[in-house]
Amino acid sequence: MSDVTAKPAAPLDEVMLAMDVVDTLRHRQDLVTRELDGVTREQQLIDRLRDVYHQQGIEVPDHILKEGVAALAESRFTYDPPEPSFGRTMARLYVSRKSWGRPVVAVLVAALVFSVSYFGVWQPFQANQANQARLELAEGLPAQMDALYQTIFDETKVQQAVVEAEALRTRGKAYAAEGNRAMAEDTVERLTALRDKLRQEYSLRIVNREGVQSGFWTFPESNIDATNYYVTVEAIDANGQALSLPILNEENGETETVDMWAVRVPEVVYNAVAADKRDDGIVQANEVGRKSDGFLEVEYIMPVLGGALTRW
């Protein structure tokens, strides 16, 4: 067995008394300064401490008082805060986590949601949209132009439609190659309109109903010595419905989509229509022309002079 025996640990009550002695000395700096820094010895300080505790009704053994005085001198039972360091900072943050934890967690969650939404959803969606737009401009719109051209080529009965369609398709593909989406889409619309115009079928008739003039005459602004004669017409389809068509107004050069307009005719035609209506109030010979499937223009039955009015 070892001849060295461990020093038994001091009882808890003695340790607490020693701590109290040190605490008393800290709060009674007058004692410490006067007794320790003066000529009085350690025993005199112990005597004074004994008197202080005795006045409080507490009997403290001398060895405890001596232990407390020694502990004060050795700075025992004294807390010295650690020097600033990363570990100290992290420890303080951990201890104060209740004050900053929830806001920080909320910010982190919001940042996570934003990152997932932006990088995982929005950016892929935008990239997909951009890719689709690029493919449509590079492939989709040109393919539509080709299909419309082929339809026009197959259905037309006049070479003029093929020539117009070919010119439109060539320009449209050039726009698509340049990345000009607006003009490429406009070309598709023009080709579609040309196809639809070819397919139209209607009869161009003189309007013959109450409240509407079947014909009229005017003095053109450019030549007040001349007189222009017009008959009022409308396009009636196979179902008896009036169609709205784009018509060029010869007076102002503007094209308007209307369901009724006036066609300029020779004076003799105007007089014949007027006489027909005066006979019984009805224009018997009311068909001016006919638009057939596969053709672009109306085939006129009556002589016309090529001009039209949309307002009068």
C-alpha positions in Angstrom: 0.0 0.0 0.0 1.1 3.6 -0.6 2.4 5.5 2.4 0.8 8.6 0.9 -2.8 9.1 1.9 -5.2 11.5 0.1 -6.1 14.5 2.0 -9.8 14.2 2.9 -12.1 16.6 1.1 -13.4 19.4 3.3 -17.0 19.1 4.3 -19.4 21.1 2.1 -20.5 23.4 5.0 -16.8 24.3 5.7 -16.3 25.2 2.0 -19.4 27.3 2.0 -18.2 29.1 5.2 -14.8 29.7 3.6 -16.6 31.2 0.5 -18.7 33.4 2.7 -15.6 34.6 4.5 -14.1 35.6 1.1 -17.3 37.3 0.1 -17.4 39.2 3.3 -13.8 40.4 2.8 -14.7 41.5 -0.8 -17.6 43.5 0.5 -15.6 44.9 3.4 -12.8 46.4 1.4 -12.1 48.7 4.4 -11.1 45.7 6.4 -8.9 44.3 3.7 -7.1 47.6 2.9 -6.6 48.6 6.5 -5.6 45.2 7.9 -3.7 43.6 5.0 -2.0 46.7 3.7 -1.3 48.1 7.2 1.1 46.8 9.8 -1.5 44.4 11.3 -0.8 40.8 10.9 -3.0 38.0 9.5 -4.0 37.0 13.0 -5.4 40.5 13.7 -7.6 40.2 10.5 -8.8 36.9 11.7 -9.7 38.4 15.0 -11.6 41.2 13.3 -13.5 38.7 11.1 -14.4 36.6 14.2 -15.9 39.7 15.8 -17.9 40.5 12.6 -19.4 37.0 12.5 -19.9 37.0 16.3 -21.9 40.2 16.0 -24.1 38.3 13.5 -24.6 35.4 15.9 -22.4 33.1 13.8 -19.5 31.2 15.3 -16.9 30.5 12.7 -13.9 28.3 13.5 -10.5 29.9 13.3 -9.3 27.4 10.6 -12.2 28.5 8.4 -11.4 32.2 8.9 -7.8 31.4 8.1 -8.8 29.4 5.1 -10.9 32.3 3.8 -8.1 34.8 4.3 -5.7 32.5 2.4 -8.4 32.0 -0.3 -8.7 35.8 -0.8 -5.0 36.1 -1.1 -4.9 33.3 -3.7 -8.0 34.6 -5.5 -9.8 31.4 -5.0 -13.6 31.5 -5.3 -13.1 34.4 -7.7 -14.5 34.3 -11.3 -12.1 35.6 -13.9 -13.9 36.0 -17.2 -12.2 34.3 -20.1 -10.3 36.3 -22.7 -12.2 37.2 -25.9 -12.1 34.3 -28.3 -14.1 32.5 -31.0 -15.1 29.9 -28.5 -16.3 32.5 -26.0 -18.3 34.2 -28.7 -20.0 31.0 -29.8 -20.8 30.2 -26.1 -22.4 33.5 -25.6 -24.5 33.1 -28.8 -25.6 29.6 -27.6 -26.6 31.0 -24.2 -28.6 33.8 -25.7 -30.2 31.6 -28.4 -33.7 32.2 -27.1 -33.5 35.9 -28.0 -32.1 35.5 -31.5 -32.9 31.9 -32.4 -36.5 32.3 -33.7 -35.8 35.3 -36.0 -32.7 33.7 -37.4 -34.5 30.4 -38.0 -37.3 32.3 -39.7 -34.8 34.1 -41.9 -33.0 30.9 -42.7 -36.3 29.1 -43.6 -37.4 32.1 -45.7 -34.0 32.0 -47.5 -34.3 28.3 -48.0 -37.8 28.6 -49.4 -36.7 31.5 -51.7 -33.7 29.5 -52.9 -35.7 26.4 -53.7 -38.4 28.5 -55.4 -36.0 30.6 -57.4 -33.3 28.2 -58.3 -35.4 25.0 -58.3 -38.7 26.3 -59.9 -38.5 29.8 -61.3 -35.2 29.6 -63.1 -36.0 26.2 -64.7 -39.4 27.5 -65.7 -37.9 30.7 -67.3 -35.2 28.6 -69.1 -37.9 26.3 -70.4 -40.0 29.2 -71.6 -37.1 30.8 -73.3 -36.2 27.5 -74.9 -39.7 27.0 -76.1 -39.8 30.5 -77.6 -36.5 29.9 -79.3 -37.7 26.6 -80.8 -41.0 28.2 -81.9 -39.2 31.0 -83.6 -36.6 28.7 -85.2 -38.9 25.8 -86.1 -42.6 26.4 -85.2 -43.3 29.6 -87.1 -41.4 28.6 -90.2 -43.3 25.3 -90.2 -46.6 27.2 -90.0 -45.6 29.3 -92.9 -44.8 26.3 -95.0 -48.1 24.6 -94.1 -50.1 27.8 -95.0 -48.2 28.2 -98.2 -48.9 24.6 -99.2 -52.6 25.0 -98.4 -52.8 28.1 -100.5 -50.9 26.4 -103.4 -53.3 23.5 -103.3 -56.5 25.4 -103.0 -56.0 28.5 -105.2 -57.3 28.8 -108.7 -55.3 31.9 -109.5 -51.5 32.2 -109.8 -51.6 35.6 -108.0 -52.3 33.8 -104.6 -49.3 31.6 -105.0 -47.1 34.5 -105.9 -48.3 36.5 -102.8 -47.9 33.5 -100.5 -44.4 32.7 -101.7 -43.3 36.3 -101.1 -44.8 36.3 -97.7 -43.2 33.0 -96.7 -39.8 34.1 -97.9 -39.9 37.4 -95.9 -41.4 35.6 -92.9 -38.6 33.0 -92.7 -36.0 35.8 -93.0 -37.6 37.5 -90.0 -37.6 34.2 -88.0 -33.9 33.7 -88.8 -33.1 37.3 -87.7 -35.0 36.6 -84.4 -37.7 39.1 -85.2 -40.6 37.3 -83.6 -43.2 40.1 -84.1 -42.7 40.3 -87.8 -42.6 36.5 -88.1 -45.9 36.2 -86.3 -47.3 39.0 -88.5 -46.4 37.0 -91.6 -48.3 33.9 -90.2 -51.3 36.2 -89.7 -51.0 37.5 -93.3 -50.7 34.0 -94.8 -53.7 32.9 -92.7 -55.8 35.9 -94.0 -54.8 35.1 -97.6 -55.9 31.5 -97.1 -59.2 32.5 -95.5 -59.8 35.0 -98.3 -59.3 32.2 -100.9 -61.9 30.1 -99.1 -64.6 32.8 -98.9 -67.7 32.4 -101.0 -70.3 35.2 -101.2 -72.6 37.2 -103.4 -72.1 40.9 -103.7 -75.6 42.5 -103.7 -77.0 45.9 -103.8 -78.6 46.8 -100.5 -82.3 47.0 -100.9 -84.0 47.8 -97.6 -85.7 50.7 -95.9 -83.5 53.3 -94.4 -80.5 52.6 -96.6 -79.7 54.3 -99.9 -79.3 51.8 -102.7 -77.1 54.4 -104.5 -75.9 58.0 -104.4 -73.6 60.3 -106.2 -70.9 62.7 -104.9 -68.5 65.4 -106.2 -64.9 64.2 -105.5 -62.8 66.6 -103.5 -59.9 66.4 -106.0 -62.2 67.4 -109.0 -65.4 69.2 -108.1 -66.4 69.4 -111.8 -66.7 65.6 -111.9 -69.4 63.4 -110.5 -68.9 59.9 -109.0 -71.7 57.4 -108.9 -72.0 54.6 -106.3 -74.3 51.7 -105.5 -74.4 50.4 -101.9 -73.5 46.8 -101.5 -73.0 44.0 -99.0 -71.5 40.5 -99.1 -74.0 37.7 -98.4 -72.7 34.2 -97.8 -74.4 30.9 -98.5 -76.3 31.1 -95.2 -77.7 34.5 -96.0 -75.5 36.3 -93.5 -73.7 39.6 -94.2 -69.9 39.3 -94.0 -67.6 42.0 -92.7 -64.7 42.6 -95.1 -61.7 44.9 -95.2 -62.5 47.6 -97.8 -60.2 50.4 -99.0 -61.8 53.8 -98.9 -60.7 55.6 -102.1 -61.2 59.1 -100.6 -58.8 58.8 -97.5 -56.7 55.7 -98.5 -57.7 53.9 -95.2 -58.8 50.3 -95.0 -61.8 49.6 -92.8 -63.6 46.3 -92.0 -67.3 46.9 -92.7 -70.4 44.9 -93.5 -71.7 47.5 -96.0 -69.9 49.8 -98.4 -70.4 51.7 -101.7 -68.9 50.6 -105.1 -68.2 53.2 -107.7 -70.0 52.5 -111.0 -70.5 54.2 -114.4 -73.3 56.7 -114.6 -75.3 54.4 -116.9 -75.2 51.6 -114.3 -76.3 54.0 -111.6 -79.2 55.2 -113.7 -80.3 51.6 -114.5 -80.3 50.7 -110.8 -82.2 53.9 -109.9 -84.8 53.1 -112.6 -85.1 49.5 -111.4 -85.9 50.7 -107.9 -88.3 53.4 -109.0 -90.4 50.7 -110.9 -91.7 48.9 -107.8 -89.4 50.0 -104.9 -87.2 46.9 -105.3 -84.0 46.5 -107.1 -84.6 43.3 -109.1 -81.2 43.0 -110.7 -79.3 43.4 -107.4 -76.3 41.1 -107.9 -73.2 43.1 -108.6 -70.8 40.2 -108.5 -69.8 36.9 -107.0 -66.7 35.7 -105.0 -66.0 32.0 -105.5 -63.8 29.5 -103.6 -60.2 29.5 -104.7 -60.3 33.1 -106.1 -59.1 36.3 -104.5 -61.3 38.9 -106.1 -65.0 39.3 -106.9 -66.1 38.5 -110.4 -68.3 41.4 -111.3 -71.5 41.0 -113.3 -72.2 44.7 -113.5 -69.5 47.2 -114.8 -67.6 48.8 -111.9 -64.9 51.5 -111.9 -62.8 50.0 -109.1 -63.3 52.5 -106.3 -65.2 52.2 -103.0 -66.3 54.2 -100.0 -66.7 53.1 -96.5 -68.3 56.3 -95.2 -70.7 58.7 -97.0 
